[in-house]
Amino acid sequence: MTNEDIDTPKIWLTTSDLAKRWQMAEITIRHWRLKGSGPRWTKLGQSVNSPIRYRLADIERYEAESFEVEEVATAPQNAKPV
């Protein structure tokens, strides 16, 4: 356990929360989880029906490492239309 783990408040997202955040189907996130890809997740309990949660800090780290940010190209202000 690191100091970051101790100092960072634990905000948890459900699979549904994550799907809404990324505007994708929940089944996609479930498939990633079964394949061992996608963001880090935690199972809260030992039973088959225990809930799955994603820590917000892990989601933000995954986003920073995995997603490309598109830069919007802007024309210089003095550019003339062609």
C-alpha positions in Angstrom: 0.0 0.0 0.0 1.4 3.4 -1.0 0.8 6.8 0.6 -1.3 7.6 -2.5 -3.6 4.7 -1.6 -3.9 6.0 2.0 -4.4 9.7 1.1 -6.7 9.3 -1.9 -10.4 9.2 -1.1 -11.9 6.0 -2.5 -14.6 6.8 -5.0 -16.0 3.7 -6.6 -17.8 3.3 -10.0 -20.1 0.4 -11.1 -19.8 -1.1 -14.5 -22.9 0.9 -15.4 -21.2 4.1 -14.2 -18.1 3.4 -16.2 -20.1 2.6 -19.4 -21.9 5.9 -19.0 -18.7 7.8 -18.5 -17.2 6.3 -21.6 -20.5 6.2 -23.6 -20.2 2.5 -24.4 -22.1 -0.7 -23.7 -21.7 -2.4 -20.4 -21.1 -5.7 -22.1 -17.9 -4.3 -23.7 -16.5 -3.5 -20.3 -17.5 -6.9 -19.0 -15.8 -8.6 -22.0 -12.6 -6.6 -21.3 -12.7 -7.7 -17.7 -13.1 -11.4 -18.7 -10.2 -11.1 -21.1 -8.0 -9.4 -18.5 -7.8 -6.1 -20.3 -9.3 -2.7 -19.6 -9.0 -0.8 -16.3 -8.2 -2.3 -12.9 -11.3 -3.6 -11.0 -12.2 -5.0 -7.6 -14.7 -7.6 -6.6 -16.3 -6.7 -3.3 -16.7 -10.0 -1.6 -16.2 -13.7 -2.3 -19.5 -14.9 -3.8 -20.3 -15.3 -7.5 -22.8 -12.4 -7.1 -20.4 -10.0 -5.3 -20.4 -6.6 -6.9 -17.6 -5.4 -9.2 -16.3 -1.9 -8.7 -13.8 0.4 -10.4 -11.8 2.9 -8.3 -12.0 6.4 -9.9 -8.3 6.9 -9.4 -7.6 3.7 -11.4 -10.0 4.8 -14.1 -8.4 8.2 -14.4 -4.9 6.6 -14.6 -6.2 4.2 -17.3 -7.6 7.0 -19.3 -4.4 9.0 -19.1 -2.3 6.0 -20.2 -4.7 4.6 -22.8 -6.7 7.2 -24.6 -5.4 9.5 -27.2 -6.5 13.1 -27.0 -7.3 14.6 -30.4 -5.8 18.0 -30.9 -8.1 20.3 -32.8 -6.2 22.0 -35.5 -7.0 25.7 -35.8 -6.1 28.0 -38.6 -4.1 31.1 -37.7 -6.3 34.1 -37.2 -4.8 35.9 -40.2 -5.4 33.0 -42.6 -7.3 33.8 -45.7 -10.0 31.4 -47.0 -9.1 29.5 -50.2 
